[in-house]
Amino acid sequence: MNSFTLNNVKSITAPLDSNIDLLQVGAGGMLWVDKDLTLAGFGEAVRFTVDRTNGRAGGAAAQKSFSRISHINETEEPSAGPTAFVTFPFDSKADGELIVPRILLRQRSDGRTWLTITGDGFLSIEKAIEEIHSFPALEENSPPTRAEVESIIPPDQWRDEIVTKAIEHILAGDLEKVVLARELMVTMDRDIDIPKIIESLISTEPNAMIFSIDNFVGASPELLVSRAGDVVQAHPLAGTTARLSDKEADQSSIARLLDSTKDHSEHRITIEWLLNELLPFCSYVDADPEPNIVSLPNVHHLGTRVHGQLSHPAASVLELVAALHPTPAVAGKPQNAAIALISEIERAERGKYAGPVGWVDSDGNGVFAVGIRSAQIKKTEARLFAGVGIVADSDPQLELVETHLKFQTMLSAILSLVE
C-alpha cells in the first residue's frame, strides 16, 4: 500500500470487558499466542510490503509509514496503539508483509483485554463489539479420511547426497556451518482445518509462540527478537537431542547434549554472531554465560537468553529483525557462503519457513519468532520443513533423525485431523 493512503486510516483502542473468546476470533483470522500476550485479528484494514533490499532502512521506512496511522487511545495502557501481524520469507531480499487487522483483540496474561479497530471511515467500539458477538461459529467441516505424506527428496538421498556434500564443503574450508532443511508435503482429501490445528498446538505446545497469519501456521520455540521500549531480548536455540519417554534415558539424552562439543560449538557460533549484530543498536547487551536446556515435547535444545538496552532513539523491532535475520541457527556461518550453499544443494524454496514471524505496534515494539515448527497451508496441502545445523563433525544419519523429530510438532497436529 502506498504511504499516502495511510493518511486516511484511523484507529481507536478501548478497554474490553465483554466475555469474548480471543482464540475463536483469531482462529478464523490472524492469531499470536505467547506466555504474555494473545493477539487475535479479524478483517484487514491495511496491508503493505516491507522492503528488505535496503536492510535496516526498509524496516525503518515501514515503521514510519505504520506510525502515521492516527490513533485515539481510551485506555491507561501507553502502548495500546495499532498493531500489525507480520511475516517475512526466509529469503532476506524478499519483501515482508505487514497486516493491520480491522478488528484486533489484545489480552495480557493477567486477563486485561483491549479492543482496537482500524479503518478509513467511522469507527465505533460499540458496533465492533456487536460485530464480534455476531461472528458465526466456525464451520464444522467434514474431517479428512486420508492423508498422504511425501518427502520431496527421499530421506536416504537427502542424507547421503545433500548432507554429505555439505560436510565436504565444510571440510574443504568453504564455510564453518550450514543449516539444511528437508521438505514434506502433506495432502488430504479435505481442506485442512487451520482452527483445529491451532487448538491442537495450544494444547501440546504450551511454551511455544503460536501463530496463524495468512495460512502460515506454527508453534515456534525460538525468540528471534523482542523490543519493549528500550529493552531488547532474544532467545536463540542451536543444538538438539531427542526427548525420550523413559525418564532415565531422557536424562542421559540431556547429559549428552550438555557434554556435546559439536552442539556447544554450533550454539556458540549463533550467540557470538547475534551479540555482534545487536551491539550497534545497544548501549548494553549481554548473554547468559552458559546455555540452558529448553525442553519441548519431542526434543531438547540448547538455548541462551540475550538481553540488552537499546541506544536512543531506540530502533524499531522491524529494524532489529532486518539486522538479525537470518541467524546462523537457520542459515550458517559465514552467512553469505551458507546461503549460497543452501541455494545450490537444498533444492527447495523455503518460503516463510525459518523467516521472521510476529507482530509490531505503531511505537516500534513487538515480538518476532523464528518461523520454525511451521507449515504453509493451502486448501488440502501443507508444506512442512525441518532444518538441522551441519558442521564438520556432523553425522548424516543423526541429522536425518533430528529432522524426523522436528517434523513431529506440525505433522502430529495435522494428522490428528484424520478420522
N, C-alpha and C positions, 0 to 999 in steps of 0.2 A: 504494500500500500504506500502511495506517495505521502510524504510527511505533511503536505498541505492539507490533506484530507483529515488528518488528526485534529486540525483546528476546530472541527465541528463536533468532535466526540467529547462527551462529558460523562462523569461518573459521580455516584453518591454512595456513601457507606454508612450503615446504621447498625446498632446492636440488634440481635435477633433473639427473641425469647420463644419463638414458636418451636414446637416439637417436630423437627424435620430431620429425616434420615439422610445425612450427607452422602452416605455410600449409595443410596438409591438414586440420588441426583447425579453423582459422579459416574456411576456405572453406566448410565445412559449418555454421558457426555465426556468430560475430562476429569481425571482424578489424580490426586497426590496424597499419599498417606505415609507419615513417619511417626516417630515416638512423640514428637512435639506438636505436630500440626496436621490437620486434614484440610485439603482444598478440594472443593467439588465445583466444577464449572459446567454451565449449560448454555448452548447457543454460542454465537460468535459475533462480537461487536467489531473487532479489528483483528486482521491478520496481516503481518508484513514480514518481509525477509530480513535476516541478519546477515549482512555481507561479511564473509570471513576472509576474503582475499587480502584485506589490509590488516589482519590480525587484531590487535587491541583497538585500533581506530574504528574498526567495524562494530565492535561491541559498544564502544563509547557513543557512536552515532546512533545505534539502535536505542540505547538508553536515553539519549537526548530526545529522540522522537517520541518514545513512550512517555517520558516525563512531561510532554506538552499537553497531555490529556488533563483538562481542568477537573478538579475534584472537590466535592464537599464532604467533609468528614464529620459525621454526627456522633462519633464515638470518643472515648477518652484514650483510645489506643493511638499513639503517634504514628505508627507505621500501619495504617489501615487503608492505604490508597489502592488504586487499580493494581491488579496482579495478573500476570500472564503466565501461561504454560508455554514451555519452550522445549523444542527438540532440535538436535543437530545430527547430521550424518557423521559417521566415523571420519570420512574424508574432510580434513581440516580446511580445504579450499572450497567445499560445497556450502551453499547458503543454509543457515538455520531458519526456523520459523518460530515467530513469537505470536501467540494466540491469546487475545484478551476475550474472555467469555462475556456474554451478555449478562448472565447471572452468575455470581460467584458466592459460594458459601465458604466461610473460613472458620475453623474451630480449633482452639487451643486444647492442650491435654487436660486443662482444668475445667473444660466444658464451655468456656466463654465462646460465643458464636457471633459472627458479624456477617452481614449481607452487603455485597457491593453489586450495583447494577451499572452497566455502561452502555451508552448508545448515542445516537445523534439526534434524538428527539426528546420528548417529555419523559422524565424519569420519576417513577413513583415507587417507593418502597412497598406501600400497601398493595399495589397491583402486582408487584413482583412476587410478594408472599402468596397472594391469591393464585398466581400462575403456578408457583411451585406446588401448592396443595392440589392443584388440578392436574398435575402431571399424571398421565395414565401409568398404571403399573407396567413394569417391564414385561414384555410378552414372554409367555412360557412356550418357547418353540419346541418342536419335536426334537428330542435328543438324537445325536448321530448313533447309528448302529454299527458303523465300520470306520476304522482309521488305518491308514497306511503310512508307515514311517520309512522314509527313504534317505539314505546317506548319499548326498550329491556326489561325493568321491568315496568309493568303498573304504571302510576303515583300515584294512590292511594296506591298501595302496597309499592312503594318507600317511600312515606310519612309516612304510618302507621307502617311499619316494620323497614325500614333501618334508617330513621331519628330518629324515636322514640328510637330505640336501641342505637344509638349513644348518644342521650341525657342521657339515663340510665347510660351509661359508664362514661359520664362526671359527672353526679350527684354522682356516686359512688366514684369519686376521681381518676379514672384511667388516666384522661388527662383533659386538660383545654379547648381545641378546636380541632375539626377535620373538614376537608373540604371534603365533599362528592359530587360526580358528578353523574348526570343522563346521560344516553346514548340514542340517537336517531339514527335510520338508515333510510336514505332516499334512495329509489330505484326508478329509472326512466326507461323508455322504450327505451332510447337512452343513449349513453355515455355522461357523464356530461361535459359541455363545460367550462373548467377552465378559459380561457381568458375572457369569458363573465362574469363569477363570479368576476374576478378581476376588470373588468370595472365597475360592479355594486358597489363593495366595495369602490373603489376610489371615486365614486360619492356620496355615502351615508355615508362614514366614513372618513371625511376629516382630523380628528385629530388622527386617529389610525395609527399604523405601519402595513402596508400591506405587506404580504409575500406570496410567492408561491415557495416552494422548495420540489422537489420530491413528488409532488401531495399533499403536506401538505399546505393548503391554509387558510389564516385567516386575521383578522383585529384586532390586539391586542391593547388595550388602555394602557397596563401596561408595563412600562420600568423596566426590571429586573436589568440591569446594563449597563452602557456605560463607556468606557475608551478612553480618548483623551490625549495622553502624560501622564502627572501625575495627570490629573483631572478625578475623578470618580463621577458618578451620578447614582441615582436610583429614581424611582417614584412608590413606591408600592401603590396598591389600596386594600382597605378592608372596607366593609360597603357599603350597596346598598339600593336604593329605586327606585321606578318606576318613569319614566319621563312621565308626563301626557300632553295631548294636550291642556287642559284648563289652561291658564296662572295662574290664581289664585290658582287652585287646585295644579298645579305643584309647585308653591312657597310654599304651605303648605307641600307638599311632601318633599321638600328640608329642610324646617324648622324642620320637624320630624326627618330627618336623622341627622341634626346638633345637635338636642337635645337628640338623642338616646344613652342612657347609654350602651346598648348592642352593638351597632355598633361602638361606640368610644372605648369600651373595646377590641373588636375584632381588630380594627385598631391599637391600641396601642401595642398589642401583636406582630404584624408584624414589626412595626417601631423599637421597642426596640430590637427585635431579629436581625434585619438587621444591626442596628448600632453596635451591639456587634460582629457580624460576620465580618463586614468591618474593624473594628478598628485595628486588627493585620496587615492589609495591608497599613494602612494610618498613616501619620504624623498628620493629622487633618481630622475629619469627624463630620458632624452635620446635623440636620434636621430642617425644618420649625417648629416653636413652636406649631402650630395648623394645623390640616388637612384642606384642601380646598375642595370645590365641583368640581368634574370632571364630566361634563355633556356629555352624549352620546345620540344617537338617541332614545334609549329605556330605559335607566337607568341613574341615578346619582350615583357616587361613592364618598367616602371619599378618598382623595389622599394626600400624603405628599412627598414633594421633599427632597431628601437626596443628599448631596454633600460633597466632600472631596478631599484631596490631598494625592496621593499615596507616600509612602516612596520609597527611591531609593535603589536598582533598582526597578522600578515600575513593579508590577505583570501584566501579560498579562490579557486581558479580559477573556480568556479561564480559567485562574486560578481563577478569580473572580466569574465566572459562577459556577465553581466547588464548591466554598465555599458557594455560596448563594442559590443554588437550592437543595431541594425545600424550599421555604419560608413558614412561617405559613399561608400565604394567599392562598396557593394551597395545603398544607398538614395539618398543625395544630401544636399544641404545647402540650406536648413535641413532637419533631419531630418523634422519633422512635416509641413512643406509637401511634401517629396519623397514621403513615404509616402502622403499624401493624393492626390497626383497619380498615383502608381503605381496606387492603388486605383481611381481614376477612369478611366484610359485604357489600362491594360495588358491588361485583360480576361482575366486568368489567375489561378489560385490556385497560388502558388509552392510550397506545401507545405514540404518541408525544403530545397528549393533555396536556396542562399545563407544558410541558417541555420547556427549553430554545430554542429559535429560533432567528437567527440573522446572523451577519457577523463579520469577523475578518480579519485584514490585516497582512502582514508579520512583522510589527513592534509591534503587540500585541494590537493595537487599535481596537475598534469595538463597536457594539451596539447589545444588546440582549433583546428581548421582552419575556414576559411570553406567551407561546403558547395557550392562551385562545381565545374565539370567533373564533374558527377554525374548520376545517373539514379535515379528511383524505379521499381522493377521489380515488376510484379505478373503472375505467370504468363507470358502471351505478350506482354505490353505493357511498354514502357519509356517514361517521360516524362522528357524532357530539356529543360533551359533553357540559354540563353546570354544574358548581360547585357552592356550597354555603358553607359558614363557619357556622358550628354548635357549639354553646356554650350552657351553662346551661339554659339560658332563651330563647332559640330559640323556635319559634312557627312553628311546622312542616308544617302547611298549608301555612304560609307566605314563608317558604323556598321553597316549591314547586312552588309557584307563581313566586318567583325570578328566578328559573330555566327557566320557560317559557319566561320571559323577556330576559334572556341572550341568549337563543337559537335563538332569532329573528334576530340577526346580520347575521348569516350564513344561517339560514333557509330561510329568505326572499330573500337573494341573489340567493340561489339555486332554490327555487320555482319560481323565476321570469323567469327562463328559459323556463318554460312550456307554450306552446301555444295551 
